[in-house]
Amino acid sequence: QLQLVESGGGLVQPGGSLRLSCAASGFTLDNYRIGWFRQAPGKEREGVSCISRRGDSTYYDDSVKGRFTISRDNAKNTVYLQMNSLKPEDTAVYYCAAKPTPSLSSISCVRNVYANWGQGTQVTVSS
């Protein structure tokens, strides 16, 4: 059974850092492009950062550019989101999502493209 499990969320002060992990089970992650999305209360789920199968193409929303870094370790079947200089507006539930693709380098951060989702991990940035 295909499963994505996020971890690494928590409560952090403004300016702090967290590293989120997205571990896959039941399938080989290197056949999938991966996206990190977030949803704050009362808002729609939005694309934060996405990465190609090979890891050579990445996308960052303008709101996180320069602060967040997406990476993947296909040998560990895991994708990471390093989040630095966190701000209160980064507070949200963070989800990872996967979509199979034959392309090694294409990416997409469009929510509706993804059919496989994790359960989410809460990130709260507050003093």
C-alpha positions as CSV (number, residue, x, y, z in Angstrom):
1,Q,0.0,0.0,0.0
2,L,1.4,3.3,-1.1
3,Q,1.9,5.6,2.0
4,L,3.6,8.9,2.7
5,V,4.4,9.9,6.2
6,E,5.5,13.4,7.2
7,S,7.4,14.2,10.3
8,G,9.5,17.0,11.9
9,G,6.9,19.5,12.5
10,G,6.5,21.4,15.8
11,L,6.5,24.7,17.6
12,V,9.4,27.0,16.9
13,Q,10.1,30.7,17.6
14,P,10.3,33.2,14.8
15,G,13.7,33.0,13.1
16,G,14.1,29.3,14.0
17,S,14.5,26.3,11.8
18,L,12.8,22.9,11.3
19,R,13.5,20.1,8.9
20,L,10.5,18.2,7.6
21,S,10.8,14.7,6.3
22,C,8.5,12.8,4.0
23,A,9.1,9.0,4.1
24,A,7.5,6.8,1.5
25,S,6.5,3.2,1.9
26,G,5.0,0.7,-0.4
27,F,6.5,2.3,-3.5
28,T,9.8,3.5,-4.9
29,L,10.0,7.2,-4.4
30,D,12.5,7.8,-7.3
31,N,9.7,7.2,-9.8
32,Y,7.8,10.2,-8.4
33,R,8.0,13.9,-8.5
34,I,7.3,15.3,-5.0
35,G,5.7,18.4,-3.7
36,W,5.4,20.1,-0.3
37,F,2.2,21.9,0.3
38,R,0.8,23.8,3.3
39,Q,-2.6,24.8,4.5
40,A,-3.2,27.5,7.1
41,P,-6.6,27.8,8.9
42,G,-9.2,29.3,6.6
43,K,-6.9,29.2,3.6
44,E,-6.5,27.0,0.6
45,R,-3.7,24.4,0.3
46,E,-0.8,26.0,-1.5
47,G,2.3,24.7,-3.1
48,V,5.5,25.6,-1.2
49,S,8.2,23.7,-2.9
50,C,8.5,20.9,-5.4
51,I,11.2,18.7,-6.8
52,S,11.8,16.5,-9.8
53,R,12.5,12.8,-9.8
54,R,16.2,13.3,-10.3
55,G,16.3,16.3,-7.9
56,D,17.8,18.6,-10.6
57,S,14.7,20.8,-10.9
58,T,13.2,22.6,-8.0
59,Y,10.5,25.2,-7.4
60,Y,9.9,27.5,-4.5
61,D,7.0,29.8,-3.9
62,D,8.1,33.4,-3.6
63,S,7.1,33.4,0.1
64,V,9.7,30.8,1.0
65,K,12.4,31.5,-1.6
66,G,15.8,31.9,0.1
67,R,14.6,30.3,3.3
68,F,13.4,26.8,2.4
69,T,15.4,24.1,0.7
70,I,13.9,20.9,-0.7
71,S,16.0,17.8,-1.2
72,R,15.6,14.1,-1.7
73,D,17.4,11.0,-0.9
74,N,16.1,8.3,-3.1
75,A,18.2,5.7,-1.5
76,K,16.4,6.4,1.8
77,N,13.0,6.9,0.0
78,T,12.7,10.2,1.7
79,V,12.2,13.9,0.7
80,Y,13.1,16.7,3.0
81,L,12.1,20.3,3.5
82,Q,14.7,22.4,5.4
83,M,13.0,25.5,6.7
84,N,15.1,28.4,8.0
85,S,14.3,31.9,9.2
86,L,10.7,30.8,10.0
87,K,8.0,33.4,10.2
88,P,4.6,33.4,12.0
89,E,3.0,33.3,8.5
90,D,4.7,30.0,7.8
91,T,2.3,28.4,10.4
92,A,0.3,25.7,8.7
93,V,-0.2,22.0,8.3
94,Y,2.5,20.8,5.9
95,Y,1.8,18.0,3.5
96,C,3.9,16.1,1.1
97,A,2.5,14.6,-2.1
98,A,3.7,12.3,-4.9
99,K,3.0,11.8,-8.5
100,P,4.5,9.2,-10.7
101,T,6.1,10.5,-13.9
102,P,8.4,9.2,-16.6
103,S,10.2,12.5,-16.7
104,L,13.4,12.7,-14.7
105,S,13.5,16.5,-14.5
106,S,10.0,17.9,-14.8
107,I,8.3,19.4,-11.7
108,S,4.9,20.7,-10.8
109,C,3.6,22.5,-7.8
110,V,0.0,22.4,-8.9
111,R,-2.1,20.8,-6.2
112,N,-4.5,19.0,-8.4
113,V,-1.7,17.2,-10.2
114,Y,-1.0,15.1,-7.1
115,A,-3.1,12.1,-6.1
116,N,-1.0,10.6,-3.3
117,W,-0.9,12.6,0.0
118,G,0.5,12.2,3.5
119,Q,-1.5,13.0,6.6
120,G,0.3,16.3,7.3
121,T,2.5,17.7,10.1
122,Q,1.8,20.8,12.0
123,V,4.3,23.7,12.0
124,T,3.6,26.5,14.4
125,V,5.9,29.6,14.4
126,S,5.2,31.7,17.5
127,S,7.0,33.4,20.3
